[in-house]
Amino acid sequence: MTPSLRRFAPRTLRGRLALVAVAAAALLLTTLTIVFNAVAARHLQSLADDRLHSTLAAVASTVEVSGDRVRVRETTHDEVLDSNVWIYNGSRAVEQPPTARHHHRLAQAAQRMAHNGASACTTATSSDERPGWRLCAEQVPPGHSGVMVVTAVDMAPYTSSANALLAGSAGFGAVMLACTYLLTRLSVARALRPVAVMTDQATQWSAVSSTTRFASTGAPQELHQLGTSLDALLDRIRSMLRHEQQLTAELSHELRTPLARVMGELELWQARPRTAAETRQAHAVIAEAASSMKSICDTLLTDSRAGAAAGPDAPGTCRVSVVLEGLARESGRAGVRTLVHVDPDLRAGVAEAVLERIVSPLHANALRYADSAVTLSARATCEGVRITVADDGPGVPQSFVPRLFQPGRRADPADGHDGAGLGLALVMRLTRSVGGRVWHDAAEHGGAHFVAEVPG
């Protein structure tokens, strides 16, 4: 498209789709109009020919041929039959209409058809730019080559009807194009309304941290796919932000101790005059703390870079199936098997080590109390990834459910199992630290069911 035409092109998707719809409708209507008017013109010509053949039959019934003599019987409606009718006997005109001298071209066309001696129809143009005449010739009697009857009809009424049909179809097409344009704009605007909503949501969610999802089960398939892609992009961004926040928190935590040593040594050194030996000792402590800080920074940054370069996945994410299947292989109890049900491509927005520390205490508790099997399952939800740890043991006593996640609490301290009652409390703290939650699903029966929900 040239720059001059591009300036007139619609700027919005709604306008462009409406323009495409109008162009397609215009092409279709133009084709239909041409075909319709061609068929209508052919039909009108067929009507004119039928009228001419009827006149020829009526005139032929009044013509008597006896040898070389041709006689025309008089009838009660001669003025109708004589209108635009020629009767030729060879090259001689036996009868011709009174108006023949005013239409020289018409008379010449009739004479040529009579000389041809064949039954046929043709169209003769007029000298005054009128639509023309339609002429038909016929032998009388049929098969007799001497006598020809030629009749003509003015095509002006038929042409006027054809022009009226053309104007009407053109007007109808213009109205249809206008309606198509308006309806297309309205329909596209209504169809794109969810996109505008998603745009507003993206603007709002970019300023405020939100776990709401774009994908909706009630949306059309195309918009659902778009929402799913945007959700995946947001999950990746959130994972990277969580990873950066975690890295910042770890740096702050790890650097606090050596930095406190540096500040303490400086305060002690400035508190009173120091000997050269004490000054050298303070310098050594400060150098040691600085070296420790450098080692901590190098270790954390190297680990972060290695995680980012390990593959196309965002840092701070992991495959849920790797964690769950690893726990199922590494830990176990005689007579109890661990079943894993998870999509191999399901990813969580937390590091693999963090997810393992969240699920491991839940899995250990399930193995401790299960009779024969423990089930680890995970699925994607609108809030993230939901991991369920279920066993077929006796379940959690109803009276103990409110104190499940309190540190140091055990349902039965004398049950013969080791443990200080800190596992579930640790799980609660870890899930909250990554923006998730954990709970006991009391609605499920036949064992204990714990659910941990982490970001996706």
C-alpha positions as CSV (number, residue, x, y, z in Angstrom):
1,M,0.0,0.0,0.0
2,T,1.4,3.4,-1.0
3,P,1.9,6.1,1.7
4,S,-0.9,8.2,0.2
5,L,-3.4,5.4,0.5
6,R,-2.1,4.3,3.9
7,R,-3.1,7.7,5.3
8,F,-6.8,6.9,4.5
9,A,-6.6,3.3,5.9
10,P,-8.5,2.8,9.2
11,R,-6.3,2.9,12.2
12,T,-8.4,0.5,14.4
13,L,-8.8,-3.2,13.9
14,R,-12.6,-2.7,14.0
15,G,-12.4,-0.3,11.1
16,R,-10.1,-2.6,9.1
17,L,-12.3,-5.6,9.6
18,A,-15.3,-3.6,8.6
19,L,-13.5,-2.4,5.5
20,V,-12.6,-5.9,4.5
21,A,-16.2,-7.1,5.1
22,V,-17.5,-4.2,2.9
23,A,-15.0,-5.0,0.2
24,A,-15.9,-8.6,0.1
25,A,-19.6,-7.8,0.2
26,A,-19.1,-5.2,-2.6
27,L,-17.4,-7.8,-4.8
28,L,-20.2,-10.3,-4.2
29,L,-23.0,-7.8,-4.7
30,T,-21.3,-6.5,-7.9
31,T,-21.1,-10.0,-9.3
32,L,-24.7,-10.9,-8.4
33,T,-25.9,-7.6,-9.8
34,I,-24.2,-8.2,-13.2
35,V,-25.5,-11.8,-13.3
36,F,-29.0,-10.7,-12.3
37,N,-29.2,-7.9,-14.8
38,A,-27.8,-10.1,-17.6
39,V,-30.5,-12.7,-16.9
40,A,-33.2,-10.0,-16.6
41,A,-32.1,-8.5,-20.0
42,R,-32.2,-11.9,-21.6
43,H,-35.6,-12.6,-20.2
44,L,-37.0,-9.3,-21.4
45,Q,-35.6,-10.0,-24.9
46,S,-37.3,-13.4,-24.8
47,L,-40.6,-11.7,-23.9
48,A,-40.1,-9.4,-26.9
49,D,-39.4,-12.4,-29.2
50,D,-42.5,-14.2,-27.9
51,R,-44.6,-11.2,-28.7
52,L,-43.1,-10.9,-32.2
53,H,-43.7,-14.6,-32.9
54,S,-47.3,-14.2,-31.8
55,T,-47.7,-11.3,-34.2
56,L,-46.1,-13.3,-37.0
57,A,-48.4,-16.2,-36.4
58,A,-51.4,-13.8,-36.5
59,V,-50.2,-12.1,-39.7
60,A,-49.4,-15.4,-41.4
61,S,-53.0,-16.5,-40.9
62,T,-54.2,-13.6,-43.0
63,V,-51.8,-14.2,-45.9
64,E,-53.0,-16.3,-48.8
65,V,-50.5,-17.5,-51.4
66,S,-51.7,-18.8,-54.7
67,G,-48.9,-19.5,-57.1
68,D,-47.1,-16.2,-57.6
69,R,-50.0,-14.2,-56.2
70,V,-50.1,-13.0,-52.6
71,R,-53.2,-11.7,-51.0
72,V,-53.8,-10.3,-47.5
73,R,-57.2,-10.8,-46.1
74,E,-58.8,-8.0,-44.2
75,T,-59.6,-8.6,-40.5
76,T,-61.4,-6.6,-37.8
77,H,-58.2,-5.6,-36.1
78,D,-56.0,-4.6,-39.1
79,E,-54.6,-1.6,-37.4
80,V,-53.0,-3.9,-34.8
81,L,-51.7,-6.4,-37.3
82,D,-50.4,-3.7,-39.7
83,S,-48.4,-2.0,-36.9
84,N,-44.7,-2.5,-37.8
85,V,-45.4,-5.4,-40.1
86,W,-43.8,-6.0,-43.6
87,I,-44.9,-8.6,-46.1
88,Y,-42.6,-9.3,-49.0
89,N,-43.1,-11.4,-52.1
90,G,-39.6,-11.9,-53.2
91,S,-38.0,-8.4,-53.3
92,R,-41.4,-6.6,-53.6
93,A,-43.1,-5.2,-50.6
94,V,-46.7,-6.4,-50.6
95,E,-47.5,-4.5,-47.4
96,Q,-45.6,-2.2,-45.1
97,P,-46.5,-0.1,-42.1
98,P,-47.5,3.6,-42.6
99,T,-44.5,4.7,-40.4
100,A,-41.9,3.0,-42.6
101,R,-40.9,6.2,-44.3
102,H,-40.1,7.7,-41.0
103,H,-37.8,4.8,-39.9
104,H,-35.4,4.3,-42.8
105,R,-33.0,2.1,-40.9
106,L,-35.9,-0.1,-39.6
107,A,-37.3,-0.5,-43.1
108,Q,-33.8,-1.3,-44.4
109,A,-33.3,-3.9,-41.7
110,A,-36.7,-5.5,-42.5
111,Q,-35.8,-5.6,-46.2
112,R,-32.5,-7.3,-45.5
113,M,-34.2,-10.0,-43.4
114,A,-36.7,-10.6,-46.2
115,H,-34.0,-10.9,-48.8
116,N,-32.1,-13.4,-46.5
117,G,-35.2,-15.7,-46.7
118,A,-34.6,-17.3,-43.4
119,S,-36.7,-17.3,-40.2
120,A,-34.6,-15.4,-37.7
121,C,-34.6,-12.5,-35.2
122,T,-32.2,-9.6,-34.9
123,T,-31.8,-6.2,-33.2
124,A,-31.6,-3.0,-35.2
125,T,-30.2,0.2,-33.7
126,S,-32.0,3.5,-34.2
127,S,-30.5,6.7,-35.6
128,D,-31.7,8.9,-32.8
129,E,-29.9,7.1,-30.0
130,R,-33.0,5.3,-28.9
131,P,-32.7,1.7,-27.5
132,G,-33.5,0.2,-30.9
133,W,-35.9,-2.3,-32.4
134,R,-36.3,-6.1,-32.3
135,L,-37.2,-7.7,-35.6
136,C,-38.3,-11.3,-36.4
137,A,-38.9,-12.8,-39.9
138,E,-40.8,-15.9,-40.9
139,Q,-41.6,-17.7,-44.2
140,V,-45.3,-17.9,-45.2
141,P,-46.3,-20.6,-45.5
142,P,-43.4,-22.4,-43.6
143,G,-40.9,-23.8,-46.1
144,H,-42.1,-21.5,-48.9
145,S,-39.1,-19.3,-49.9
146,G,-41.0,-16.6,-51.8
147,V,-43.1,-14.8,-49.1
148,M,-41.6,-13.4,-45.9
149,V,-43.4,-11.7,-43.1
150,V,-41.2,-9.3,-40.9
151,T,-42.5,-7.7,-37.8
152,A,-40.7,-5.3,-35.3
153,V,-41.3,-4.1,-31.8
154,D,-39.8,-1.1,-30.1
155,M,-37.4,-2.1,-27.3
156,A,-37.7,1.2,-25.4
157,P,-40.2,-0.2,-22.8
158,Y,-38.1,-3.3,-22.3
159,T,-34.8,-1.3,-22.0
160,S,-36.5,1.0,-19.5
161,S,-37.5,-2.0,-17.4
162,A,-34.0,-3.3,-17.5
163,N,-32.6,0.1,-16.5
164,A,-35.1,0.3,-13.7
165,L,-33.9,-3.1,-12.5
166,L,-30.3,-2.1,-12.7
167,A,-30.9,1.1,-10.7
168,G,-32.9,-0.8,-8.2
169,S,-30.3,-3.5,-7.7
170,A,-27.6,-0.8,-7.5
171,G,-29.5,1.0,-4.8
172,F,-30.2,-2.2,-3.0
173,G,-26.5,-3.0,-3.1
174,A,-25.6,0.4,-1.7
175,V,-28.0,0.0,1.2
176,M,-26.7,-3.5,1.8
177,L,-23.1,-2.3,1.9
178,A,-23.9,0.5,4.3
179,C,-25.7,-2.0,6.6
180,T,-22.8,-4.5,6.2
181,Y,-20.4,-1.8,7.3
182,L,-22.4,-0.8,10.3
183,L,-23.3,-4.3,11.5
184,T,-19.7,-5.4,11.0
185,R,-18.4,-2.6,13.1
186,L,-20.9,-3.3,15.8
187,S,-20.2,-7.0,15.8
188,V,-16.5,-6.6,15.8
189,A,-16.7,-4.1,18.6
190,R,-18.8,-6.5,20.6
191,A,-16.4,-9.4,19.8
192,L,-13.4,-7.3,20.8
193,R,-14.9,-6.1,24.1
194,P,-13.2,-8.9,26.1
195,V,-9.9,-7.8,24.5
196,A,-10.5,-4.3,25.8
197,V,-11.3,-5.7,29.2
198,M,-8.1,-7.8,29.2
199,T,-6.1,-4.6,28.2
200,D,-7.6,-2.7,31.2
201,Q,-6.8,-5.7,33.4
202,A,-3.2,-5.8,32.2
203,T,-2.8,-2.1,32.9
204,Q,-4.2,-2.5,36.4
205,W,-2.3,-5.7,37.2
206,S,1.0,-4.1,36.0
207,A,0.6,-1.6,38.8
208,V,-0.7,-3.9,41.5
209,S,0.5,-7.4,42.2
210,S,-2.4,-9.7,41.4
211,T,-2.9,-13.5,41.0
212,T,-6.0,-13.1,38.9
213,R,-5.9,-15.0,35.6
214,F,-6.7,-13.8,32.0
215,A,-7.9,-17.2,30.8
216,S,-11.6,-17.8,31.4
217,T,-13.5,-21.0,30.9
218,G,-16.5,-19.1,29.4
219,A,-14.5,-17.1,26.9
220,P,-14.4,-18.1,23.2
221,Q,-11.6,-20.5,22.2
222,E,-9.4,-17.8,20.6
223,L,-9.6,-15.5,23.6
224,H,-9.1,-18.4,25.9
225,Q,-5.9,-19.3,24.1
226,L,-4.8,-15.6,24.2
227,G,-5.6,-15.5,27.9
228,T,-3.6,-18.7,28.5
229,S,-0.6,-17.3,26.7
230,L,-0.8,-14.0,28.7
231,D,-1.1,-16.0,31.9
232,A,2.0,-18.0,31.0
233,L,3.8,-14.7,30.3
234,L,2.7,-13.2,33.6
235,D,3.7,-16.4,35.5
236,R,7.2,-16.2,34.0
237,I,7.5,-12.5,35.0
238,R,6.2,-13.3,38.5
239,S,8.7,-16.2,38.8
240,M,11.5,-13.9,37.8
241,L,10.4,-11.2,40.3
242,R,10.1,-13.8,43.0
243,H,13.6,-15.1,42.1
244,E,15.1,-11.7,42.3
245,Q,13.3,-11.0,45.6
246,Q,14.6,-14.2,47.0
247,L,18.1,-13.4,45.8
248,T,17.9,-10.0,47.4
249,A,16.6,-11.5,50.6
250,E,19.4,-14.1,50.7
251,L,22.0,-11.5,50.0
252,S,20.7,-9.3,52.7
253,H,20.5,-12.2,55.2
254,E,23.9,-13.6,54.4
255,L,25.7,-10.2,54.3
256,R,24.3,-9.0,57.5
257,T,26.7,-11.0,59.8
258,P,30.0,-10.1,58.1
259,L,28.9,-6.5,57.7
260,A,28.1,-6.3,61.4
261,R,31.6,-7.6,62.2
262,V,33.1,-4.8,60.0
263,M,31.0,-2.1,61.7
264,G,31.8,-3.5,65.1
265,E,35.5,-3.6,64.5
266,L,35.4,0.0,63.2
267,E,33.5,1.2,66.2
268,L,35.9,-0.5,68.6
269,W,38.9,0.8,66.8
270,Q,37.5,4.4,66.9
271,A,36.5,4.1,70.6
272,R,40.1,4.6,72.0
273,P,43.6,4.8,70.7
274,R,44.9,1.4,69.5
275,T,48.4,0.0,69.3
276,A,49.8,-1.1,66.0
277,A,49.2,-4.7,66.8
278,E,45.5,-4.1,67.6
279,T,45.2,-2.1,64.5
280,R,46.6,-4.9,62.4
281,Q,44.3,-7.3,64.1
282,A,41.3,-5.1,63.3
283,H,42.4,-4.9,59.7
284,A,42.7,-8.6,59.5
285,V,39.1,-9.1,60.9
286,I,37.8,-6.5,58.5
287,A,39.6,-8.2,55.6
288,E,38.3,-11.6,56.6
289,A,34.7,-10.2,56.7
290,A,35.1,-8.5,53.4
291,S,36.5,-11.7,51.9
292,S,33.5,-13.6,53.3
293,M,31.1,-11.0,51.9
294,K,32.8,-11.3,48.4
295,S,32.5,-15.1,48.6
296,I,28.8,-14.9,49.5
297,C,28.1,-12.5,46.7
298,D,30.0,-14.6,44.2
299,T,28.3,-17.8,45.3
300,L,24.8,-16.4,45.1
301,L,25.3,-14.6,41.8
302,T,27.0,-17.6,40.2
303,D,24.1,-19.9,41.4
304,S,21.6,-17.4,40.0
305,R,23.3,-17.1,36.6
306,A,23.7,-20.8,36.4
307,G,20.0,-21.2,37.0
308,A,19.1,-18.6,34.4
309,A,21.4,-20.2,31.8
310,A,20.3,-23.8,32.5
311,G,17.6,-23.7,29.9
312,P,14.8,-21.7,28.4
313,D,12.7,-21.7,31.6
314,A,12.6,-18.7,33.8
315,P,14.8,-18.8,36.9
316,G,13.0,-19.6,40.1
317,T,10.7,-22.2,38.4
318,C,10.7,-25.9,38.3
319,R,8.9,-28.9,36.9
320,V,6.5,-30.3,39.5
321,S,6.8,-33.9,38.1
322,V,10.6,-33.8,38.8
323,V,10.1,-32.9,42.5
324,L,7.2,-35.3,43.1
325,E,8.8,-38.3,41.4
326,G,12.1,-37.6,43.1
327,L,10.4,-37.7,46.5
328,A,8.6,-40.9,45.5
329,R,11.9,-42.5,44.7
330,E,14.1,-41.3,47.5
331,S,11.8,-41.8,50.5
332,G,9.6,-44.7,51.3
333,R,8.4,-47.1,53.9
334,A,8.1,-50.9,53.7
335,G,4.7,-51.9,52.6
336,V,3.7,-48.4,51.5
337,R,3.9,-47.3,47.9
338,T,3.8,-43.7,46.6
339,L,1.7,-43.0,43.5
340,V,2.4,-39.8,41.4
341,H,-0.2,-38.2,39.2
342,V,1.0,-35.1,37.5
343,D,1.3,-33.6,34.0
344,P,5.0,-33.8,33.0
345,D,4.9,-30.3,31.6
346,L,3.3,-28.7,34.7
347,R,5.6,-26.0,36.1
348,A,5.5,-24.2,39.4
349,G,6.7,-20.6,40.0
350,V,9.1,-21.5,42.8
351,A,12.5,-23.0,42.9
352,E,12.9,-26.8,42.9
353,A,14.5,-26.8,46.4
354,V,11.7,-24.7,47.8
355,L,9.0,-26.9,46.4
356,E,10.8,-30.0,47.7
357,R,11.0,-28.4,51.2
358,I,7.2,-27.7,51.0
359,V,6.1,-31.1,49.9
360,S,8.7,-33.3,51.7
361,P,7.2,-32.9,55.2
362,L,3.7,-33.5,53.9
363,H,4.9,-36.7,52.1
364,A,6.8,-37.8,55.2
365,N,3.7,-37.5,57.4
366,A,1.6,-39.4,54.8
367,L,4.2,-42.2,54.7
368,R,4.2,-42.3,58.5
369,Y,0.4,-42.8,58.8
370,A,-0.5,-44.5,55.5
371,D,-1.7,-48.1,55.5
372,S,-0.7,-49.1,52.0
373,A,-0.4,-46.1,49.6
374,V,0.3,-42.4,49.4
375,T,-0.8,-40.3,46.4
376,L,1.0,-37.2,45.2
377,S,-0.9,-35.3,42.6
378,A,-0.8,-31.8,41.1
379,R,-2.8,-29.8,38.7
380,A,-2.9,-26.2,37.4
381,T,-5.6,-23.8,38.7
382,C,-6.5,-20.2,38.2
383,E,-4.4,-19.3,41.3
384,G,-1.3,-21.4,40.4
385,V,-0.4,-25.0,41.0
386,R,-2.3,-27.1,43.5
387,I,-0.4,-30.1,45.0
388,T,-2.4,-32.8,46.9
389,V,-0.8,-35.3,49.3
390,A,-3.2,-38.0,50.3
391,D,-2.9,-41.2,52.3
392,D,-5.2,-44.1,53.1
393,G,-4.4,-44.0,56.9
394,P,-6.7,-43.2,59.8
395,G,-6.8,-39.5,59.0
396,V,-6.5,-36.4,61.2
397,P,-8.7,-36.4,64.4
398,Q,-11.3,-33.8,64.1
399,S,-10.4,-32.3,67.4
400,F,-6.8,-31.7,66.4
401,V,-7.5,-30.0,63.0
402,P,-7.4,-26.4,64.4
403,R,-3.9,-27.1,65.8
404,L,-2.5,-28.9,62.8
405,F,-0.1,-26.1,61.7
406,Q,1.0,-24.9,65.1
407,P,4.7,-25.6,65.9
408,G,5.4,-28.3,68.4
409,R,1.9,-29.9,68.2
410,R,1.3,-33.6,67.7
411,A,-2.0,-35.4,67.5
412,D,-0.7,-38.3,69.6
413,P,2.8,-37.8,71.2
414,A,2.8,-41.5,72.3
415,D,2.2,-43.0,68.9
416,G,5.8,-44.3,68.7
417,H,6.9,-42.0,65.8
418,D,9.8,-39.6,66.0
419,G,9.2,-35.9,65.4
420,A,8.9,-32.6,67.2
421,G,5.7,-31.4,65.4
422,L,7.6,-28.7,63.4
423,G,7.1,-30.1,59.9
424,L,3.6,-28.7,59.1
425,A,4.6,-25.4,60.7
426,L,7.6,-25.2,58.4
427,V,5.4,-26.0,55.4
428,M,3.0,-23.2,56.4
429,R,5.8,-20.7,56.7
430,L,7.4,-21.7,53.4
431,T,4.2,-21.6,51.4
432,R,3.3,-18.2,52.8
433,S,6.8,-16.9,52.0
434,V,6.4,-17.7,48.3
435,G,2.8,-16.3,48.1
436,G,1.0,-19.6,48.5
437,R,-1.1,-21.4,51.1
438,V,-1.6,-24.8,52.6
439,W,-4.5,-26.5,54.3
440,H,-6.1,-29.8,55.4
441,D,-9.0,-30.8,53.2
442,A,-11.5,-32.1,55.7
443,A,-14.1,-32.7,53.0
444,E,-12.2,-35.7,51.7
445,H,-12.7,-39.0,53.5
446,G,-10.5,-42.1,53.8
447,G,-7.2,-40.8,55.2
448,A,-5.5,-37.4,55.4
449,H,-5.6,-35.0,52.5
450,F,-3.2,-32.0,52.6
451,V,-3.3,-29.4,49.8
452,A,-0.4,-27.0,49.1
453,E,-1.0,-24.2,46.6
454,V,2.0,-22.4,45.1
455,P,2.3,-19.8,42.3
456,G,2.2,-21.1,38.8
